[in-house]
Each structure stands twice: as structure tokens, then as C-alpha cells.
């Protein structure tokens, strides 16, 4: 296994090959916005990572198709929170608080971590895998102190990636709240069919309305029907009704399976998939949106809680409390099968 430490001097407006072997190519470049990006390719496709900006996965392309939602951003932008650059395939949502803030919450949408400036980033690679690692130390006087280590792994000859996050509470005496969601914004697929290895009644409709959602009469009527019929949207055949967004939450997944697997068909027998350990992620969210600016079918967002903000998770008893020095690790596999 070899290690290559990334330097910001590696990134210029001209795309440059940093590393190459028989299975992988790693290229660096700068977007016009000034954000550093790393393109990692194998024989099946590529992914674009922002190594110093939250280790956001900006895009993933396999089978000649981008897996990323339609969005309004031509490139990643600088910002203090994720809505300033909401055009990516995936980001790390949390970590001290997660989701859409409720009326009494004080945290930003999806928490403080998504656009954090990483302290360092490096590549580890051999003949079978290439992984980009980043590290970020969060510390506030009279506040919390943690070390977060996100990573993304590509494997030779496959159409899938592994997304990981390690979080350690660095405080010497106080517990740390932890809410985390691996927020994957999959492309909307017309008439896509979504399936999973849990029963339909493990899902329920989100009836709370976040501050960024502006209901209209048609949407309200459709939501009322979904709630009355206890219907789960499993086929993307009513795009005109997925604006504003519609979300379904799962009950505790550990009651159903040790390993959750969710799929969405996109081209005949080809399927996007998301797989994770339910002990790490006891909950999942299905997020659907279709309008002229943004189209997304996030068929499964793994989380430690539902994404209704910190106080809702606290009331539900789903906020993790990391003991001083304690570490948690989260892993997701996703891509095409």
C-alpha cells in the first residue's frame, strides 16, 4: 500500500495526472470557483471528490451515466453550509446535529460538517483499491472537540464505491452528541422502481413540514392521500406530485435485518444500490423531488436518526452520546449492480 499526501499546490486550473497504474488514474484540478477537485477513475467510470471541502463527493459516473441529482450548480461553490453548494452526489451530514432544523433548533440545515475545511487529505492505493482520506479537527473553546476522518474507496474493475466516516470524541471529560447521515443524492429515474429487503410497513410518511418546503394545494391533497392509504412510493411515475419534496422514514431497521439493501432500477435490469449495516445506521430516509431546477431520487439515506433536526432526535432518544475518547465508524457501499 502506497500513500500520497495531497498538497494544495497540486491543484491548478489545468487538469494534471498525479498518480496512475494499470487500474487507476488520479487527476487534480481547480474549478473556476477555486475549489480543489480530485478525479479518480477506474476502467468502469470515475468519481470527483472535493478533498479539502467536507470531502464532498461531487459526482460519480459509471456505465456512462452520472449517478448524481439534477441541480442548479455548474460547479461547487464556497459556502458555510450545504445549501450554498447543493449539487453533489453525496456529503456527510451532521455531526453534532443533523437534518432539517425544527422551529426551536439552532443548527444549520444538515449540520456543521458538510462544507468544513479539511485539515489534510491523502491517497492510499495499491493494485486493487484507491482510497482518498481526509481529516478534520473540530474544536471550540467551552464547546465540543472531535476528529472526523471521511474516506472514499474505489475498487479496480467495479461500478461501486465505499463511503466511510470515523468520528472520535476528543474531549477529556464531556460526552459529545452525534447525529450522522450519509446523504447520497441519487439521480431521478423516470419510472424507476425502488425495492428493499425490508417490508413496506417499515416505512412511514414524513408529515412535518421543514422550513424550506412551501406546500401547495395539490401537494397537500396528495400527501393526505398517501397518509390515509399508508402508501409507500415505490415507482417514480407521478413526477408532477413530487414538488415540493416528499420524504418517507423507516422505523428502526435493526428490527428487520442486520444488513439493509436498497435498490432502484434505471435501465432494464441495471440497478443503483445502497448497502449498510443497520447497527451503524438504524434508520433510512427516502427523499423525492422533481421540478425544473432539481430532480432527485434519494431512495435510501442511511442515518443514525431521522433527519428532523437535533431536538426531534433528542425527544426520540436517537442522539448518540459519544463518551470521552470514544470512536464510531460508519460504512456504506453504493453504485451499480
VOBA-1610 file (N, C-alpha, C; in pm, whole numbers, padded with zeros to 5 digits, always signed):
BEGIN
Unk+00085-00119+00000Unk+00000+00000+00000Unk+00090+00125+00000Unk+00060+00218-00089Unk+00137+00341-00101Unk+00051+00460-00055Unk+00118+00564-00007Unk+00048+00684+00040Unk+00101+00806-00034Unk+00010+00893-00077Unk+00046+01019-00143Unk-00029+01130-00074Unk+00045+01222-00010Unk-00017+01334+00060Unk-00047+01446-00039Unk-00172+01492-00040Unk-00213+01597-00131Unk-00171+01733-00078Unk-00119+01812-00168Unk-00080+01949-00137Unk-00166+02042-00221Unk-00205+02153-00165Unk-00291+02244-00242Unk-00221+02295-00368Unk-00087+02290-00370Unk-00013+02327-00491Unk-00032+02227-00604Unk-00082+02105-00570Unk-00110+02004-00673Unk-00229+02044-00762Unk-00308+02142-00716Unk-00434+02173-00783Unk-00425+02307-00855Unk-00437+02302-00987Unk-00435+02421-01070Unk-00552+02413-01167Unk-00571+02519-01243Unk-00682+02520-01340Unk-00660+02421-01453Unk-00537+02375-01469Unk-00507+02274-01571Unk-00509+02136-01506Unk-00590+02045-01563Unk-00601+01910-01506Unk-00466+01839-01516Unk-00427+01773-01408Unk-00294+01713-01401Unk-00303+01571-01343Unk-00235+01476-01406Unk-00229+01339-01354Unk-00132+01335-01238Unk-00182+01296-01121Unk-00097+01282-01003Unk-00043+01141-00989Unk-00130+01042-01014Unk-00093+00901-00997Unk-00160+00819-01106Unk-00093+00714-01147Unk-00153+00626-01247Unk-00089+00489-01238Unk-00173+00385-01242Unk-00122+00249-01255Unk-00213+00174-01352Unk-00206+00043-01355Unk-00285-00034-01453Unk-00434-00025-01428Unk-00476+00015-01307Unk-00618+00010-01271Unk-00679+00146-01238Unk-00596+00244-01202Unk-00649+00372-01156Unk-00572+00490-01215Unk-00644+00601-01227Unk-00581+00730-01256Unk-00638+00831-01159Unk-00550+00909-01098Unk-00592+01017-01008Unk-00545+01149-01068Unk-00640+01238-01098Unk-00610+01366-01161Unk-00660+01479-01072Unk-00583+01587-01066Unk-00620+01702-00984Unk-00653+01821-01074Unk-00743+01906-01024Unk-00774+02030-01095Unk-00846+02125-01002Unk-00855+02251-01043Unk-00929+02354-00972Unk-01050+02395-01053Unk-01166+02402-00988Unk-01281+02463-01052Unk-01260+02614-01061Unk-01328+02682-01154Unk-01318+02829-01158Unk-01352+02896-01025Unk-01433+02829-00943Unk-01467+02883-00811Unk-01350+02877-00714Unk-01241+02809-00755Unk-01123+02797-00670Unk-01122+02674-00583Unk-01221+02587-00597Unk-01229+02466-00514Unk-01149+02354-00578Unk-01064+02290-00497Unk-00981+02179-00544Unk-01064+02053-00562Unk-01036+01980-00671Unk-01109+01857-00700Unk-01012+01749-00743Unk-01049+01626-00710Unk-00970+01510-00747Unk-01060+01414-00824Unk-01019+01379-00945Unk-01093+01282-01027Unk-01021+01149-01022Unk-01089+01049-00968Unk-01032+00915-00959Unk-01109+00824-01053Unk-01037+00758-01144Unk-01100+00676-01247Unk-01051+00532-01238Unk-01143+00439-01271Unk-01104+00301-01300Unk-01159+00265-01437Unk-01155+00140-01475Unk-01199+00101-01610Unk-01348+00119-01630Unk-01425+00134-01523Unk-01571+00140-01531Unk-01628+00281-01523Unk-01547+00377-01477Unk-01600+00512-01462Unk-01512+00596-01375Unk-01571+00697-01309Unk-01491+00785-01225Unk-01576+00851-01118Unk-01509+00909-01020Unk-01574+00993-00920Unk-01492+01120-00902Unk-01560+01229-00868Unk-01493+01356-00842Unk-01515+01391-00696Unk-01406+01408-00624Unk-01407+01433-00480Unk-01352+01572-00454Unk-01407+01642-00356Unk-01353+01770-00311Unk-01275+01744-00183Unk-01145+01716-00194Unk-01070+01663-00079Unk-01060+01758+00039Unk-01065+01889+00013Unk-01048+01985+00121Unk-01178+02053+00163Unk-01288+02019+00100Unk-01418+02082+00128Unk-01519+01976+00170Unk-01512+01937+00297Unk-01605+01839+00351Unk-01587+01699+00296Unk-01484+01678+00215Unk-01468+01558+00133Unk-01602+01523+00065Unk-01665+01624+00012Unk-01788+01606-00067Unk-01757+01523-00190Unk-01845+01429-00223Unk-01837+01356-00349Unk-01923+01433-00449Unk-01857+01507-00536Unk-01931+01597-00624Unk-02006+01521-00733Unk-01945+01418-00789Unk-02011+01342-00895Unk-01955+01201-00898Unk-02039+01107-00943Unk-01998+00969-00969Unk-02055+00930-01104Unk-01973+00873-01190Unk-02016+00830-01323Unk-01974+00685-01343Unk-02072+00598-01365Unk-02048+00460-01403Unk-02143+00424-01517Unk-02105+00326-01598Unk-02192+00281-01708Unk-02228+00399-01799Unk-02138+00497-01809Unk-02162+00613-01893Unk-02269+00707-01841Unk-02311+00689-01715Unk-02421+00767-01659Unk-02380+00833-01528Unk-02412+00961-01512Unk-02392+01026-01383Unk-02497+00976-01285Unk-02453+00940-01167Unk-02544+00894-01062Unk-02601+01010-00981Unk-02565+01133-01017Unk-02592+01249-00934Unk-02721+01321-00973Unk-02791+01375-00875Unk-02913+01450-00896Unk-02893+01564-00995Unk-03002+01600-01068Unk-03004+01723-01145Unk-03011+01840-01047Unk-02933+01945-01074Unk-02926+02054-00978Unk-02895+02185-01050Unk-02886+02291-00975Unk-02867+02425-01032Unk-02722+02469-01036Unk-02629+02386-00988Unk-02489+02426-00974Unk-02405+02370-01089Unk-02337+02458-01160Unk-02246+02414-01265Unk-02112+02372-01209Unk-02084+02411-01085Unk-01960+02377-01017Unk-01982+02394-00868Unk-01896+02333-00784Unk-01908+02355-00640Unk-01874+02499-00605Unk-01941+02551-00502Unk-01922+02689-00459Unk-01874+02692-00314Unk-01805+02799-00279Unk-01769+02821-00139Unk-01895+02852-00059Unk-01900+02805+00064Unk-02016+02834+00147Unk-01997+02786+00288Unk-02082+02835+00376Unk-02076+02797+00517Unk-02164+02679+00549Unk-02257+02646+00459Unk-02344+02532+00480Unk-02378+02468+00347Unk-02437+02351+00352Unk-02450+02269+00232Unk-02541+02332+00127Unk-02640+02414+00166Unk-02727+02472+00065Unk-02653+02574-00023Unk-02532+02616+00018Unk-02453+02706-00064Unk-02390+02635-00183Unk-02391+02501-00181Unk-02327+02424-00288Unk-02400+02291-00309Unk-02536+02298-00319Unk-02617+02177-00319Unk-02631+02117-00459Unk-02519+02061-00507Unk-02524+01997-00638Unk-02450+01867-00642Unk-02420+01810-00526Unk-02328+01696-00519Unk-02400+01561-00519Unk-02319+01456-00542Unk-02369+01319-00529Unk-02387+01282-00383Unk-02290+01319-00298Unk-02300+01278-00157Unk-02221+01372-00068Unk-02272+01388+00054Unk-02199+01463+00156Unk-02226+01401+00293Unk-02141+01437+00389Unk-02154+01388+00525Unk-02236+01488+00605Unk-02354+01445+00647Unk-02450+01533+00714Unk-02443+01514+00865Unk-02426+01622+00938Unk-02412+01617+01083Unk-02301+01713+01125Unk-02227+01690+01229Unk-02224+01569+01308Unk-02280+01592+01448Unk-02272+01717+01495Unk-02328+01747+01626Unk-02480+01757+01619Unk-02532+01785+01501Unk-02676+01788+01475Unk-02696+01761+01328Unk-02813+01709+01292Unk-02834+01666+01154Unk-02977+01694+01111Unk-02992+01711+00982Unk-03125+01719+00923Unk-03177+01861+00914Unk-03307+01868+00889Unk-03375+01997+00875Unk-03406+02051+01014Unk-03354+02167+01049Unk-03378+02219+01185Unk-03526+02246+01209Unk-03574+02205+01326Unk-03710+02237+01367Unk-03720+02381+01412Unk-03840+02425+01447Unk-03861+02566+01485Unk-03771+02614+01599Unk-03734+02524+01690Unk-03653+02564+01805Unk-03507+02522+01795Unk-03470+02459+01682Unk-03330+02420+01663Unk-03247+02541+01623Unk-03117+02536+01653Unk-03028+02647+01621Unk-02918+02606+01523Unk-02917+02481+01479Unk-02811+02435+01389Unk-02848+02462+01243Unk-02749+02472+01153Unk-02778+02491+01011Unk-02836+02364+00950Unk-02898+02378+00833Unk-02951+02263+00760Unk-02840+02159+00741Unk-02864+02038+00791Unk-02773+01925+00780Unk-02641+01943+00857Unk-02641+02035+00953Unk-02531+02038+01048Unk-02410+02120+01006Unk-02308+02114+01091Unk-02190+02198+01076Unk-02082+02138+00987Unk-02089+02005+00961Unk-01975+01938+00898Unk-01969+01946+00745Unk-02080+01946+00670Unk-02073+01920+00525Unk-01973+02000+00445Unk-01954+02129+00475Unk-01861+02211+00398Unk-01735+02247+00476Unk-01707+02174+00581Unk-01590+02204+00664Unk-01460+02195+00583Unk-01365+02281+00617Unk-01234+02281+00551Unk-01147+02173+00613Unk-01115+02070+00536Unk-01035+01960+00587Unk-00893+02006+00620Unk-00835+01949+00725Unk-00701+01985+00767Unk-00594+01922+00677Unk-00620+01802+00629Unk-00528+01738+00535Unk-00601+01628+00461Unk-00545+01590+00345Unk-00602+01483+00264Unk-00488+01405+00200Unk-00510+01276+00181Unk-00406+01193+00120Unk-00470+01072+00052Unk-00396+01017-00043Unk-00439+00898-00117Unk-00362+00777-00067Unk-00433+00665-00052Unk-00368+00536-00027Unk-00413+00441-00138Unk-00318+00369-00197Unk-00353+00289-00315Unk-00260+00169-00329Unk-00314+00068-00398Unk-00236-00047-00440Unk-00296-00094-00573Unk-00279-00220-00606Unk-00330-00270-00734Unk-00480-00293-00734Unk-00543-00297-00619Unk-00686-00331-00615Unk-00775-00217-00568Unk-00722-00124-00488Unk-00806-00015-00436Unk-00731+00117-00439Unk-00810+00225-00447Unk-00757+00359-00427Unk-00854+00431-00334Unk-00801+00483-00224Unk-00884+00550-00122Unk-00832+00690-00098Unk-00923+00786-00096Unk-00888+00921-00054Unk-00934+00941+00088Unk-00843+00982+00174Unk-00869+01009+00315Unk-00860+01158+00340Unk-00945+01209+00426Unk-00933+01346+00475Unk-00948+01345+00626Unk-00899+01451+00690Unk-00909+01462+00836Unk-00951+01604+00871Unk-01038+01614+00972Unk-01086+01744+01016Unk-01101+01743+01167Unk-01035+01839+01232Unk-01048+01853+01376Unk-01142+01970+01406Unk-01251+01938+01475Unk-01347+02040+01519Unk-01319+02067+01666Unk-01296+02193+01700Unk-01273+02226+01840Unk-01321+02368+01866Unk-01395+02385+01974Unk-01445+02515+02017Unk-01412+02534+02164Unk-01361+02653+02198Unk-01343+02684+02338Unk-01476+02676+02411Unk-01480+02604+02522Unk-01603+02583+02600Unk-01708+02505+02521Unk-01664+02432+02419Unk-01758+02356+02336Unk-01709+02215+02313Unk-01750+02158+02201Unk-01714+02019+02170Unk-01584+02013+02092Unk-01526+01894+02094Unk-01397+01869+02030Unk-01401+01729+01970Unk-01392+01721+01836Unk-01391+01588+01774Unk-01294+01584+01657Unk-01255+01463+01619Unk-01178+01438+01498Unk-01264+01353+01405Unk-01283+01402+01282Unk-01360+01329+01182Unk-01269+01291+01068Unk-01281+01166+01022Unk-01197+01115+00914Unk-01285+01050+00807Unk-01332+01129+00709Unk-01407+01069+00598Unk-01314+01004+00496Unk-01363+00905+00425Unk-01285+00843+00317Unk-01378+00785+00212Unk-01325+00776+00091Unk-01399+00716-00022Unk-01305+00621-00093Unk-01353+00500-00120Unk-01270+00396-00182Unk-01329+00352-00314Unk-01245+00345-00416Unk-01282+00285-00544Unk-01203+00155-00560Unk-01270+00052-00610Unk-01207-00079-00629Unk-01189-00105-00778Unk-01079-00165-00814Unk-01048-00190-00955Unk-01159-00272-01021Unk-01202-00228-01139Unk-01293-00306-01221Unk-01436-00314-01174Unk-01475-00230-01077Unk-01612-00236-01025Unk-01686-00105-01053Unk-01818-00109-01040Unk-01904+00007-01055Unk-01965+00045-00920Unk-01882+00040-00817Unk-01930+00077-00684Unk-01819+00144-00606Unk-01860+00216-00501Unk-01764+00283-00414Unk-01800+00254-00269Unk-01704+00272-00182Unk-01727+00263-00039Unk-01708+00399+00025Unk-01807+00442+00102Unk-01803+00570+00171Unk-01794+00542+00320Unk-01696+00603+00387Unk-01676+00576+00530Unk-01657+00706+00606Unk-01688+00699+00734Unk-01662+00812+00824Unk-01626+00756+00961Unk-01515+00804+01015Unk-01473+00773+01152Unk-01481+00901+01234Unk-01544+00894+01350Unk-01560+01011+01437Unk-01512+00975+01577Unk-01424+01058+01632Unk-01378+01036+01770Unk-01406+01161+01853Unk-01464+01141+01971Unk-01480+01249+02067Unk-01345+01273+02134Unk-01287+01391+02110Unk-01155+01422+02162Unk-01160+01491+02299Unk-01278+01514+02353Unk-01287+01575+02485Unk-01229+01480+02591Unk-01168+01538+02691Unk-01114+01458+02801Unk-01216+01432+02910Unk-01335+01497+02902Unk-01428+01478+03013Unk-01576+01479+02975Unk-01614+01545+02863Unk-01757+01557+02837Unk-01802+01469+02720Unk-01927+01424+02730Unk-01986+01347+02622Unk-02013+01439+02503Unk-02025+01378+02386Unk-02048+01452+02263Unk-02172+01397+02193Unk-02267+01483+02157Unk-02381+01435+02080Unk-02338+01404+01937Unk-02393+01299+01880Unk-02359+01260+01742Unk-02487+01224+01667Unk-02511+01295+01559Unk-02616+01263+01462Unk-02550+01264+01326Unk-02566+01156+01251Unk-02497+01145+01123Unk-02586+01082+01018Unk-02579+01135+00897Unk-02646+01076+00781Unk-02549+01079+00664Unk-02537+00968+00594Unk-02462+00962+00468Unk-02561+01003+00359Unk-02552+01127+00316Unk-02656+01190+00233Unk-02620+01173+00085Unk-02675+01070+00021Unk-02648+01040-00120Unk-02763+01088-00207Unk-02734+01181-00296Unk-02837+01244-00378Unk-02841+01178-00516Unk-02908+01064-00524Unk-02911+00988-00649Unk-02996+01055-00755Unk-02959+01030-00880Unk-03031+01083-00995Unk-03176+01034-00997Unk-03265+01121-01040Unk-03405+01084-01060Unk-03414+00999-01186Unk-03486+00887-01177Unk-03503+00795-01290Unk-03651+00787-01323Unk-03688+00829-01441Unk-03828+00823-01481Unk-03879+00680-01477Unk-03986+00657-01405Unk-04047+00524-01387Unk-03953+00425-01317Unk-03853+00477-01246Unk-03765+00390-01170Unk-03842+00315-01062Unk-03803+00191-01040Unk-03868+00105-00940Unk-03772+00088-00822Unk-03820+00121-00703Unk-03739+00113-00582Unk-03780-00009-00500Unk-03683-00088-00460Unk-03708-00207-00380Unk-03610-00211-00264Unk-03639-00296-00165Unk-03557-00305-00046Unk-03582-00438+00024Unk-03493-00477+00115Unk-03507-00604+00184Unk-03575-00588+00320Unk-03662-00491+00329Unk-03746-00473+00448Unk-03890-00459+00401Unk-03988-00486+00486Unk-04129-00475+00443Unk-04172-00329+00425Unk-04274-00309+00341Unk-04323-00174+00315Unk-04371-00105+00442Unk-04427-00183+00536Unk-04479-00118+00657Unk-04369-00076+00754Unk-04242-00098+00715Unk-04131-00041+00792Unk-04113+00106+00763Unk-04178+00156+00656Unk-04172+00298+00620Unk-04294+00373+00671Unk-04276+00501+00695Unk-04391+00588+00721Unk-04363+00726+00663Unk-04468+00797+00630Unk-04457+00926+00563Unk-04417+01036+00660Unk-04325+01124+00618Unk-04296+01243+00699Unk-04413+01340+00687Unk-04471+01375+00797Unk-04584+01469+00796Unk-04544+01607+00847Unk-04427+01618+00912Unk-04377+01751+00949Unk-04334+01823+00822Unk-04341+01956+00822Unk-04307+02036+00704Unk-04187+02124+00738Unk-04068+02092+00682Unk-03949+02174+00711Unk-03966+02316+00659Unk-03883+02406+00710Unk-03896+02547+00675Unk-03873+02575+00527Unk-03791+02491+00458Unk-03762+02518+00317Unk-03870+02464+00223Unk-03967+02391+00276Unk-04075+02334+00194Unk-04194+02429+00192Unk-04241+02464+00073Unk-04355+02555+00056Unk-04472+02478-00006Unk-04563+02428+00076Unk-04671+02343+00026Unk-04767+02416-00067Unk-04821+02343-00164Unk-04931+02393-00247Unk-05050+02299-00230Unk-05164+02336-00284Unk-05287+02259-00260Unk-05279+02117-00316Unk-05224+02101-00437Unk-05213+01968-00496Unk-05124+01878-00411Unk-05014+01935-00364Unk-04921+01857-00281Unk-04986+01818-00149Unk-05058+01912-00088Unk-05126+01881+00037Unk-05227+01768+00019Unk-05301+01772-00092Unk-05401+01667-00118Unk-05334+01532-00139Unk-05223+01532-00214Unk-05151+01407-00240Unk-05092+01352-00111Unk-05035+01439-00028Unk-04981+01395+00100Unk-05090+01336+00189Unk-05207+01399+00189Unk-05318+01348+00270Unk-05359+01209+00223Unk-05359+01189+00091Unk-05395+01057+00037Unk-05290+00952+00072Unk-05161+00988+00058Unk-05055+00895+00095Unk-05066+00854+00241Unk-05094+00952+00326Unk-05105+00924+00470Unk-05227+00838+00499Unk-05339+00869+00436Unk-05462+00794+00462Unk-05449+00650+00414Unk-05387+00632+00297Unk-05375+00497+00237Unk-05253+00421+00288Unk-05168+00487+00366Unk-05042+00428+00413Unk-04962+00374+00294Unk-04956+00455+00190Unk-04892+00415+00064Unk-04747+00458+00063Unk-04659+00368+00021Unk-04518+00398+00001Unk-04493+00419-00148Unk-04427+00528-00183Unk-04393+00549-00324Unk-04275+00458-00359Unk-04303+00362-00447Unk-04200+00267-00490Unk-04172+00275-00640Unk-04256+00346-00714Unk-04238+00365-00858Unk-04244+00514-00888Unk-04149+00566-00961Unk-04141+00709-00988Unk-04224+00743-01112Unk-04356+00737-01096Unk-04446+00756-01210Unk-04540+00875-01193Unk-04519+00959-01089Unk-04603+01078-01068Unk-04516+01200-01044Unk-04425+01233-01137Unk-04327+01339-01111Unk-04390+01474-01081Unk-04508+01499-01136Unk-04573+01629-01112Unk-04614+01648-00968Unk-04617+01540-00889Unk-04659+01548-00749Unk-04542+01543-00651Unk-04419+01535-00705Unk-04303+01529-00616Unk-04238+01667-00600Unk-04320+01771-00604Unk-04273+01907-00582Unk-04380+01982-00506Unk-04358+02026-00382Unk-04233+02013-00306Unk-04197+01867-00277Unk-04088+01851-00206Unk-04033+01719-00180Unk-04127+01632-00097Unk-04106+01500-00110Unk-04177+01402-00029Unk-04073+01312+00036Unk-04089+01288+00165Unk-03996+01203+00239Unk-04070+01091+00312Unk-04007+00976+00313Unk-04051+00865+00398Unk-03935+00830+00491Unk-03969+00796+00615Unk-03871+00750+00712Unk-03895+00602+00740Unk-03790+00532+00783Unk-03809+00394+00828Unk-03818+00391+00980Unk-03881+00288+01028Unk-03870+00254+01169Unk-03729+00198+01193Unk-03701+00157+01316Unk-03568+00108+01349Unk-03536-00017+01266Unk-03435-00007+01180Unk-03405-00115+01085Unk-03347-00238+01151Unk-03293-00224+01273Unk-03238-00342+01340Unk-03346-00443+01374Unk-03472-00401+01373Unk-03583-00493+01397Unk-03612-00581+01276Unk-03550-00549+01161Unk-03583-00620+01037Unk-03467-00695+00976Unk-03346-00639+00984Unk-03232-00701+00916Unk-03102-00648+00973Unk-02996-00728+00961Unk-02863-00684+01003Unk-02798-00597+00895Unk-02825-00630+00770Unk-02769-00557+00657Unk-02883-00509+00569Unk-02899-00380+00558Unk-03006-00323+00475Unk-02954-00304+00333Unk-03038-00339+00235Unk-03001-00317+00095Unk-03121-00257+00023Unk-03098-00143-00041Unk-03200-00071-00116Unk-03154-00062-00261Unk-03248-00072-00355Unk-03214-00068-00496Unk-03313+00020-00572Unk-03268+00072-00687Unk-03356+00145-00778Unk-03315+00111-00921Unk-03410+00059-01000Unk-03382+00025-01139Unk-03365+00153-01220Unk-03275+00148-01319Unk-03258+00267-01401Unk-03245+00237-01550Unk-03220+00115-01588Unk-03204+00082-01730Unk-03219-00067-01747Unk-03344-00111-01769Unk-03367-00255-01779Unk-03336-00324-01649Unk-03239-00415-01653Unk-03205-00490-01531Unk-03091-00427-01453Unk-03044-00308-01495Unk-02942-00239-01418Unk-03005-00168-01298Unk-02932-00168-01186Unk-02988-00109-01064Unk-02881-00031-00989Unk-02921+00085-00937Unk-02842+00151-00834Unk-02865+00076-00703Unk-02765+00071-00616Unk-02786+00005-00487Unk-02717+00082-00376Unk-02768+00064-00254Unk-02709+00118-00131Unk-02717+00007-00027Unk-02603-00023+00037Unk-02598-00132+00135Unk-02525-00083+00261Unk-02579-00116+00378Unk-02516-00073+00502Unk-02559-00161+00619Unk-02482-00154+00725Unk-02507-00228+00849Unk-02607-00148+00934Unk-02715-00213+00975Unk-02817-00141+01049Unk-02778-00111+01193Unk-02677-00177+01246Unk-02626-00138+01378Unk-02559-00002+01370Unk-02493+00027+01257Unk-02431+00157+01237Unk-02536+00263+01202Unk-02629+00225+01115Unk-02734+00316+01067Unk-02870+00252+01094Unk-02934+00280+01205Unk-03063+00217+01236Unk-03181+00273+01156Unk-03160+00383+01084Unk-03272+00447+01015Unk-03232+00481+00871Unk-03333+00495+00786Unk-03311+00540+00649Unk-03424+00634+00609Unk-03393+00724+00517Unk-03489+00821+00466Unk-03497+00807+00315Unk-03617+00812+00260Unk-03638+00820+00114Unk-03682+00962+00082Unk-03605+01030-00003Unk-03630+01172-00035Unk-03650+01186-00186Unk-03767+01236-00225Unk-03801+01250-00366Unk-03835+01395-00397Unk-03784+01444-00510Unk-03811+01581-00553Unk-03797+01587-00704Unk-03891+01655-00770Unk-03883+01670-00916Unk-03942+01804-00956Unk-03857+01897-00997Unk-03904+02022-01056Unk-03806+02064-01165Unk-03826+02180-01223Unk-03744+02223-01335Unk-03600+02252-01296Unk-03573+02274-01170Unk-03438+02306-01124Unk-03366+02189-01060Unk-03438+02105-00989Unk-03376+01996-00914Unk-03458+01869-00927Unk-03390+01760-00955Unk-03454+01628-00962Unk-03367+01530-00885Unk-03428+01462-00789Unk-03351+01369-00707Unk-03440+01253-00664Unk-03381+01134-00661Unk-03448+01016-00607Unk-03351+00951-00508Unk-03341+01011-00393Unk-03255+00958-00287Unk-03332+00843-00222Unk-03320+00724-00281Unk-03407+00612-00243Unk-03374+00556-00106Unk-03254+00588-00053Unk-03221+00548+00084Unk-03106+00632+00135Unk-03132+00709+00239Unk-03028+00788+00305Unk-03005+00727+00442Unk-02895+00654+00462Unk-02871+00590+00592Unk-02840+00693+00700Unk-02898+00676+00818Unk-02876+00771+00925Unk-02882+00707+01062Unk-02828+00779+01159Unk-02837+00734+01298Unk-02969+00776+01361Unk-03043+00863+01291Unk-03174+00909+01337Unk-03250+00957+01215Unk-03375+00994+01232Unk-03445+01060+01123Unk-03397+01206+01115Unk-03401+01267+00995Unk-03339+01399+00976Unk-03435+01514+01001Unk-03494+01519+01119Unk-03587+01626+01152Unk-03528+01726+01251Unk-03395+01725+01261Unk-03329+01819+01349Unk-03288+01756+01482Unk-03206+01831+01556Unk-03149+01779+01681Unk-03256+01755+01788Unk-03343+01851+01809Unk-03438+01839+01920Unk-03537+01725+01898Unk-03576+01701+01772Unk-03665+01588+01743Unk-03594+01456+01774Unk-03466+01446+01737Unk-03390+01324+01767Unk-03370+01308+01917Unk-03349+01417+01986Unk-03334+01411+02132Unk-03463+01359+02196Unk-03577+01409+02151Unk-03706+01361+02204Unk-03727+01213+02173Unk-03680+01169+02056Unk-03697+01029+02016Unk-03593+00937+02080Unk-03494+00994+02147Unk-03391+00913+02210Unk-03291+00854+02113Unk-03272+00919+01996Unk-03183+00864+01893Unk-03054+00943+01876Unk-03029+01043+01960Unk-02900+01111+01957Unk-02797+01021+02025Unk-02688+00991+01954Unk-02580+00912+02013Unk-02499+01000+02107Unk-02458+00948+02219Unk-02369+01019+02310Unk-02235+00948+02311Unk-02135+01011+02248Unk-02001+00954+02247Unk-01930+00989+02378Unk-01881+00887+02444Unk-01803+00908+02567Unk-01669+00973+02532Unk-01604+01040+02627Unk-01472+01095+02601Unk-01378+00988+02545Unk-01316+01018+02431Unk-01224+00925+02367Unk-01290+00819+02281Unk-01423+00809+02284Unk-01492+00704+02209Unk-01493+00735+02060Unk-01485+00628+01979Unk-01485+00639+01832Unk-01599+00557+01773Unk-01665+00610+01675Unk-01763+00537+01595Unk-01719+00539+01449Unk-01747+00429+01378Unk-01714+00417+01236Unk-01840+00378+01160Unk-01861+00443+01045Unk-01978+00419+00961Unk-01932+00385+00818Unk-01999+00286+00756Unk-01959+00241+00623Unk-02082+00219+00536Unk-02071+00261+00409Unk-02177+00242+00310Unk-02112+00193+00181Unk-02177+00097+00114Unk-02139+00058-00022Unk-02250+00105-00115Unk-02212+00160-00230Unk-02313+00209-00322Unk-02258+00213-00464Unk-02349+00213-00560Unk-02309+00215-00700Unk-02410+00142-00787Unk-02361+00066-00884Unk-02446-00005-00981Unk-02422-00155-00971Unk-02532-00231-00980Unk-02519-00377-00983Unk-02602-00434-01099
//
